């Protein structure tokens, strides 16, 4: 991981590569070609990278990294690629994350949320991240090593240290929320190259979301907050679940990014 996405000016994109990528349906063929040329160490490696991209592998998997919130994050083939819309969730969580905060990133994938929050915080924070997918855990460990993040393999809250119960200031999650019946409608890059466990949210898309919400109050500190990414159509039901869990609930969205987040805060006991 790098704390800046800035890099030297990219090399010019050879027209032949642009043509190959455009023929394969890459909308931003020139930009992608420049990135591939800059990343390849030899002509043979460049040819292999272009071929993999033309065959439909996500650009981030070909490059081995994804840009997210100004960070360059390691991404292995088969690992969920963080989406630009999730930057909205990061901004909402960053506003609640103070120096020294304990942050838990559930369904962490590459560890993008934890890494971005650590970069945005005004001082050091304590990051814990969890994913059920071993490949995602490997990526998250690479991406969070610089900030001292701890990454656990397992199901949601299950692998977290018991000592964190009642101490967590922010739980942030971008769980799978695509309804099972809609998986086949996703772009091929997602449905063919990203793990189904990172996409499939069950019949209504909220199976994992509900479990994230149900467990949150046992881990949050008084005044701590849960932030969950969801779709606009699912936001109402997600907010209802958060309220039923005893959290003070609010819904926020960004129309430009097509992003929605539900935020629930554990009340501070009176007196």
N, C-alpha and C positions, 0 to 999 in steps of 0.2 A: 504494500500500500504506500502511496505517496500522499503527502499532505497538500499537494497541488497537482492539478491536472495539466498545468502548463508544460509544454515540451518544445524542443526546437522546431522551427518552421518545417512543415512536412515537405518531403520531396515531391516534385511534380509527378502527376499520375500519368504513366504511359497510356496513350490512347487505346492500345490493344487490350489492356487490362480493363479500362473503363468499358470498352465495348463488350467484353466477356461478362462483366458484372451486370451491365444493363440488359444484356440478352437473357440473363438468368432472373431478371425481375427486380434487381436491386434499385430502389428509387433514388438513393443517394450514391450512385455508382462512383462519381468523381471523388467525393469525400472518403468513401470506403477504400477506394484504390489508393489514395494518398496514405491512409493509415496502414494499409497492408504493405506498401512500399517502404514506409518508415520502419515497420516492425521486422521485416524480413532481413536476415543476415546474409543470405546468398540468393542467387537467381533461382536455384532449385527450390529453396524454401519458399520463396515468393510464389513460384508456380504452384506449389502444393497448397499454400494458403488460399490462393485465388480459386483453385479447384474446389477446395472444401467449402468456401463461401458460395461459389456458384452452384454447388450441390445442395445448398439450403442450410448449412450449419450457421447458427447465429454469429454475427460478426464478433461479438464479445467472446464467444467460445474459440473462434479462430485466433483472435489476438491474444487471448489469455487474460484479458482485463475488461472492466466496464467502468465508465465514468459515472459517478453518482455524487451529487452535492459537492462538486469540486474535488472529489477524491478519485484516485485511480485504484480500483479494487480488483484483486485477483479473482478470476472466475474460471473454474474447470469445466470442460465439456460435461454436460449432464446436470449442471447446477443451475438453479433458477437465476435469471439475470434481473437485477434490480431495475425497476421501472422509474422513469422520470416523475410520474405522478406521486410516487411514494415520498418524494422530496417535500411534499405538502405535509405529510405526517411528521417528518423530521422537524419542520419548522414549528409545528404545534407542540411537539415534545420538547424542543429546545427552549421554548418560552417557559417551560415548567422545570427545567433542569438546572439546578444551582451547583456551584463548585462543591465537590465532596458528595454529590448525590449518588445513590445506589440505583443503577439502571439495569433492567432485565429486558433483553431482546428475545422474544419468543418467535418460533418459526423463522429463525434468523437468516437462513440461506447463507449468503456470503458474509454475513455480519455487517451488512451495509448500514443498518439503522444505528447500531451501537457505535460503529466507526464514525458516522456522520455526527452523532450527538457528542462524542468525545472531541471531535474537531471543532464543534460549534460552542462548546461550553467555555465559560470564562475562566475555568480552572479545572484541575484534574477531577475526573469522576471515576466511579467503580463500575465497570461494565461486566455483566454476565450475559451470555448468549446460549441459546438452546436450539438444536434442530435434530430431527429424527433421522436425517439422511447423512450417512458417513462422509460422502463427498462434500456436502455443504459444510459439515463440521471442519473438514480439512481446510477449506477456503477461509472460513471464518477465523480459524486459528491464525492463519497467515495475516489476514487483514486487521485483526485486533491485537496482534502481538506488540505492536509499537505503543499502544496505549495501555498495555497490561491487562487486556480483557481476558476473561476466563470463559471457555467454550465447552459445553457439555453435550454429549450425544444422548438423546432420549426423547420421551414424549412430554412436551409442554413443561409443566412445573416439576415433573417427577424427578429429574436428575439434579435439581438445584439443591445446594446445601441447606439443611434445615435451619442453620443459623441465620439465613436470610428472611425467615418468616417474620412478618411485622416490621421489616426494616427497609423495604424497597420503596424508593421515592417515585420511580417511574417504571411502569411496565408498558412496553411498546411492542406492537405485533402487526405484521402484515401477513396474516394467515391465508391459506387457500380459501377462496370464496367463490370460485366458479361452480355453478350447479353442474352436477354430473352430466346431465343431458346436453349441456352447452360446451363441453370439452371439445367435441368434434367441430365446433364452429370457430375455434381459436385459429389464429394464423399457424401455418405449418411449422414455423420456427419454434413456437411454443409447444404445440401438441406433440411434435415429433422429437424434440430435442431437450425439453425440460421435464423434470420428473413429475409424474402424475400426482405424487403426494404433495407437491408444492402448488398444485393447481386445483385439484378436485376437492370441493367443499361439501360434497354430499348432495342429497336430493334438492335442497333449496339453497345450497352454497354456504350454509351457516353452521354446519356440524362442528367444525373446529372452532369457529368464532364463539359459539355458545360455551364450549369447554374452556376457552381462554377466559371468558367473562366470569364463568362460574367459579374458577379458582383464584381469581385476582385478590379478593378481599382478604384471603388468608396470608397473603404475602406483602400487601401494601402497608406502609407505615400510615398512621393517621395523617390525613391531608395529602397522601400520595395519590397518584393518578394512573389510570389505565387508558391507553390510547390505542384504538384498533382501526385499521384501514378496512374499508368496505366499499361496496358499490353504492351508487345513488339509490337504486331500487331496493337495496337491502338495508339502507341506513336506518329506516324506521324500526324494523324488527330488531336490529342490533341495539338501537337505543333503548328499546323496551327491555331487552335482556339485561343491559347494563343497569337500568333502573331497578329491575327486580332483584338484582344482586346487592342492592342496598347502597349503590353509588350515586352521587349527585351527577346528573347526566347532562351533557350538551352535545349538540351535533354541529359540525362545521364542514364547509365544503369550499372547493375552488373550481368554478365552472370552466376556467381556461384550461386547467390540467385534467378536468373530469375526475377530480379526486374528492373523496369523502372520508371523514374521520369521526368516530364517536369517542368522546372523552368522558370518563367516569372518575370521580374523586371520592375517596373514602372520607367520610365526615370525621372531624376531630371531636372526640367525646366532650360533652359540656362539662365545665368545671375543671 
